[in-house]
């Protein structure tokens, strides 16, 4: 969980024939380095893994879709879609790849 409530539901993705990759607009703001410095200050140990912070939920959803499509553990990848939930308006917007030029 990167922002307190963001979570891929891998159990659902693996069982669904039309998996989704949801995200939302209410995001805590931090960079990977800021997060690692905070953890290091609290624990004395610097994390070796990346938090993969992001500024654009739609871009993050598209990255999640690419990861799911590349996974050998997800058998149904043909009908994969991703969405961003706008906490303020309640709207769900599909994240789409930019059109090829």
Backbone as JSON, one array per atom type, in Angstrom:
{
  "sequence": "XXXXXXXXXXXXXXXXXXXXXXXXXXXXXXXXXXXXXXXXXXXXXXXXXXXXXXXXXXXXXXXXXXXXXXXXXXXXXXXXXXXXXXXXXXXXXXXXXXXXX",
  "N": [[0.85, -1.18, 0.0], [0.81, 1.99, -1.06], [-0.23, 4.49, -0.52], [-1.88, 4.39, 1.66], [-4.41, 3.43, 1.02], [-4.36, 2.28, -1.44], [-4.35, -0.57, -3.39], [-3.52, -3.43, -5.2], [-5.59, -6.01, -6.12], [-4.54, -8.86, -6.19], [-5.46, -11.45, -5.77], [-8.04, -11.38, -6.8], [-7.55, -10.58, -9.43], [-6.2, -12.8, -10.47], [-8.21, -14.7, -10.56], [-10.23, -13.65, -12.11], [-11.82, -13.2, -15.29], [-11.86, -10.82, -16.51], [-9.94, -8.78, -15.46], [-9.29, -5.85, -13.41], [-7.57, -2.72, -12.82], [-7.61, -0.73, -10.41], [-7.31, 2.69, -9.24], [-6.98, 5.74, -7.38], [-7.77, 9.24, -6.76], [-7.04, 10.46, -4.38], [-4.24, 10.94, -2.98], [-1.32, 10.48, -1.07], [1.49, 12.62, -0.99], [4.76, 12.02, -1.84], [8.23, 11.44, -2.5], [10.27, 8.72, -3.75], [12.81, 8.86, -2.53], [12.3, 10.58, -0.32], [10.54, 9.0, 1.17], [12.17, 6.76, 1.74], [14.16, 8.02, 3.26], [12.64, 8.76, 5.47], [11.87, 6.25, 6.53], [14.39, 5.26, 7.1], [15.2, 7.09, 9.07], [13.36, 6.45, 11.06], [13.86, 3.72, 11.58], [16.53, 3.12, 11.24], [17.37, 1.61, 9.16], [17.82, 1.55, 5.73], [15.46, 1.13, 3.2], [15.77, -1.3, 0.6], [14.15, -1.63, -1.51], [11.99, -0.19, -4.02], [9.55, 2.38, -3.63], [8.01, 3.23, -5.62], [6.7, 5.72, -6.13], [4.27, 8.03, -7.45], [2.9, 10.64, -9.56], [0.76, 10.9, -11.2], [-2.23, 9.34, -11.3], [-3.47, 7.96, -13.46], [-1.35, 7.3, -15.18], [0.01, 5.59, -13.47], [-1.87, 3.54, -13.22], [-1.87, 2.56, -15.84], [0.74, 1.56, -15.94], [0.44, -0.49, -14.06], [-1.36, -2.12, -15.45], [0.27, -2.91, -17.59], [2.11, -4.47, -16.18], [0.44, -6.52, -15.19], [-0.39, -7.66, -17.61], [2.03, -8.69, -18.44], [2.5, -10.68, -16.64], [3.03, -14.08, -15.96], [1.31, -15.41, -14.36], [-1.29, -14.61, -14.57], [-3.98, -15.69, -16.18], [-5.98, -14.65, -17.89], [-5.77, -12.09, -19.91], [-6.67, -10.59, -22.0], [-8.83, -8.84, -21.92], [-8.28, -6.63, -20.3], [-8.65, -3.8, -18.25], [-8.22, -0.49, -16.87], [-8.86, 1.82, -14.2], [-9.41, 5.1, -12.74], [-10.45, 6.31, -9.72], [-12.14, 9.15, -8.81], [-12.03, 10.74, -5.91], [-13.23, 13.08, -4.98], [-15.39, 13.64, -6.73], [-16.63, 11.23, -7.17], [-16.49, 9.99, -9.58], [-15.59, 7.53, -12.0], [-12.94, 6.99, -14.07], [-11.77, 5.71, -17.07], [-8.49, 4.6, -17.63], [-6.56, 5.15, -20.37], [-4.32, 4.06, -22.93], [-2.17, 6.33, -24.65], [-3.06, 7.45, -27.95], [-1.54, 6.06, -30.83], [0.83, 7.75, -32.86]],
  "CA": [[0.0, 0.0, 0.0], [1.69, 3.15, -1.16], [-0.83, 5.73, -0.06], [-2.81, 4.13, 2.74], [-5.59, 2.68, 0.62], [-4.15, 1.74, -2.77], [-3.97, -1.98, -3.3], [-3.93, -4.32, -6.28], [-6.2, -7.21, -5.57], [-3.99, -9.93, -6.98], [-6.3, -12.64, -5.66], [-9.15, -11.19, -7.71], [-7.03, -10.55, -10.78], [-5.86, -14.15, -10.89], [-9.41, -15.5, -10.74], [-11.18, -12.97, -12.97], [-11.56, -13.23, -16.72], [-11.79, -9.43, -16.94], [-9.38, -8.08, -14.3], [-9.16, -4.4, -13.49], [-6.46, -2.16, -12.05], [-8.14, 0.54, -9.93], [-6.49, 3.64, -8.49], [-7.84, 6.84, -6.99], [-7.14, 10.56, -6.83], [-6.65, 10.96, -3.06], [-2.93, 10.32, -2.86], [-0.3, 11.15, -0.28], [2.57, 13.03, -1.87], [6.13, 11.82, -1.4], [9.1, 10.82, -3.5], [10.92, 7.51, -3.25], [13.89, 9.24, -1.62], [11.71, 11.09, 0.92], [10.02, 7.86, 1.91], [13.3, 5.97, 2.24], [14.79, 8.79, 4.34], [11.75, 8.68, 6.63], [12.0, 4.9, 7.09], [15.74, 5.18, 7.67], [15.2, 7.87, 10.31], [12.56, 5.73, 12.06], [14.32, 2.36, 11.87], [17.97, 2.97, 11.09], [17.62, 0.74, 8.01], [17.31, 2.12, 4.48], [14.85, 0.09, 2.36], [16.43, -1.56, -0.67], [13.11, -1.71, -2.53], [11.42, 1.09, -4.47], [8.14, 2.61, -3.3], [7.37, 3.54, -6.9], [5.77, 6.83, -5.99], [3.8, 8.55, -8.74], [2.14, 11.89, -9.47], [-0.42, 10.81, -12.06], [-2.86, 8.03, -11.09], [-3.74, 7.27, -14.73], [-0.08, 6.73, -15.63], [0.28, 4.46, -12.58], [-2.79, 2.46, -13.59], [-1.38, 1.98, -17.09], [1.9, 0.75, -15.57], [-0.09, -1.69, -13.43], [-1.92, -2.95, -16.52], [1.4, -3.53, -18.31], [2.65, -5.53, -15.32], [-0.51, -7.63, -15.16], [-0.31, -8.3, -18.92], [3.31, -9.39, -18.54], [2.58, -11.73, -15.63], [2.68, -15.43, -16.38], [0.37, -15.96, -13.39], [-2.64, -14.12, -14.88], [-4.32, -16.39, -17.42], [-6.91, -13.9, -18.73], [-5.21, -10.74, -20.05], [-7.14, -9.97, -23.24], [-9.86, -7.84, -21.66], [-7.82, -5.9, -19.11], [-8.93, -2.36, -18.25], [-7.85, 0.16, -15.62], [-9.68, 2.99, -13.89], [-9.05, 5.98, -11.65], [-11.63, 6.79, -8.98], [-12.0, 10.52, -8.31], [-12.63, 10.75, -4.58], [-14.03, 14.29, -4.8], [-16.63, 13.63, -7.52], [-17.2, 9.9, -7.25], [-16.43, 9.5, -10.96], [-14.63, 6.51, -12.37], [-12.46, 7.31, -15.41], [-10.89, 4.67, -17.6], [-7.14, 5.01, -18.03], [-6.33, 4.63, -21.72], [-3.02, 4.32, -23.53], [-2.24, 7.38, -25.66], [-3.19, 6.97, -29.33], [-0.28, 6.05, -31.58], [0.89, 8.8, -33.88]],
  "C": [[0.89, 1.23, 0.0], [1.07, 4.4, -0.55], [-1.9, 5.51, 1.0], [-4.05, 3.36, 2.31], [-5.47, 2.1, -0.78], [-3.71, 0.29, -2.66], [-4.42, -2.7, -4.56], [-4.51, -5.56, -5.64], [-5.76, -8.39, -6.41], [-4.84, -11.19, -6.92], [-7.47, -12.56, -6.63], [-8.68, -11.23, -9.16], [-6.79, -11.97, -11.29], [-7.1, -14.99, -11.2], [-10.38, -14.91, -11.75], [-10.81, -13.14, -14.44], [-11.51, -11.82, -17.28], [-11.23, -8.61, -15.77], [-9.32, -6.58, -14.51], [-7.99, -3.97, -12.63], [-6.91, -0.79, -11.56], [-7.08, 1.4, -9.25], [-7.43, 4.77, -8.12], [-7.05, 8.13, -6.91], [-6.71, 11.11, -5.48], [-5.34, 10.28, -2.66], [-2.03, 11.15, -1.96], [0.86, 11.47, -1.2], [3.91, 12.82, -1.2], [6.92, 11.25, -2.56], [9.68, 9.55, -2.9], [11.98, 7.85, -2.22], [13.35, 9.77, -0.29], [11.19, 9.95, 1.79], [11.16, 7.05, 2.54], [14.02, 6.69, 3.38], [13.96, 8.72, 5.61], [11.87, 7.32, 7.32], [13.35, 4.75, 7.75], [15.82, 5.92, 9.0], [14.46, 7.13, 11.42], [13.17, 4.41, 12.5], [15.82, 2.17, 11.86], [18.36, 2.08, 9.92], [17.0, 1.38, 6.77], [16.72, 0.99, 3.62], [15.62, -0.07, 1.04], [15.44, -1.58, -1.83], [12.56, -0.31, -2.85], [9.95, 1.2, -4.05], [7.33, 2.86, -4.57], [6.31, 4.61, -6.75], [5.41, 7.36, -7.38], [3.02, 9.83, -8.51], [0.85, 11.83, -10.27], [-1.05, 9.42, -11.91], [-3.12, 7.27, -12.39], [-2.48, 6.61, -15.27], [0.26, 5.51, -14.77], [-0.61, 3.27, -12.92], [-2.3, 1.77, -14.87], [-0.14, 1.12, -16.84], [1.45, -0.55, -14.92], [-0.66, -2.65, -14.47], [-0.8, -3.65, -17.28], [2.01, -4.66, -17.48], [1.73, -6.74, -15.29], [-0.44, -8.39, -16.49], [0.96, -9.13, -19.06], [3.42, -10.57, -17.57], [2.2, -13.09, -16.19], [1.63, -16.07, -15.46], [-1.07, -15.52, -13.62], [-3.06, -14.72, -16.21], [-5.2, -15.59, -18.38], [-6.46, -12.45, -18.82], [-5.76, -9.99, -21.25], [-8.1, -8.8, -23.0], [-9.52, -7.01, -20.42], [-8.07, -4.41, -19.28], [-8.52, -1.79, -16.9], [-8.61, 1.46, -15.45], [-9.07, 3.81, -12.76], [-10.35, 6.47, -11.03], [-11.32, 8.17, -8.44], [-12.76, 10.63, -6.99], [-13.57, 11.94, -4.4], [-15.37, 14.21, -5.52], [-17.33, 12.28, -7.55], [-17.15, 9.31, -8.65], [-15.32, 8.48, -11.14], [-14.24, 6.78, -13.82], [-11.51, 6.22, -15.88], [-9.56, 5.28, -18.01], [-6.85, 4.34, -19.37], [-4.92, 4.97, -22.18], [-3.18, 5.46, -24.54], [-2.34, 6.77, -27.07], [-1.83, 7.05, -30.02], [-0.32, 7.12, -32.65], [1.21, 8.23, -35.24]]
}
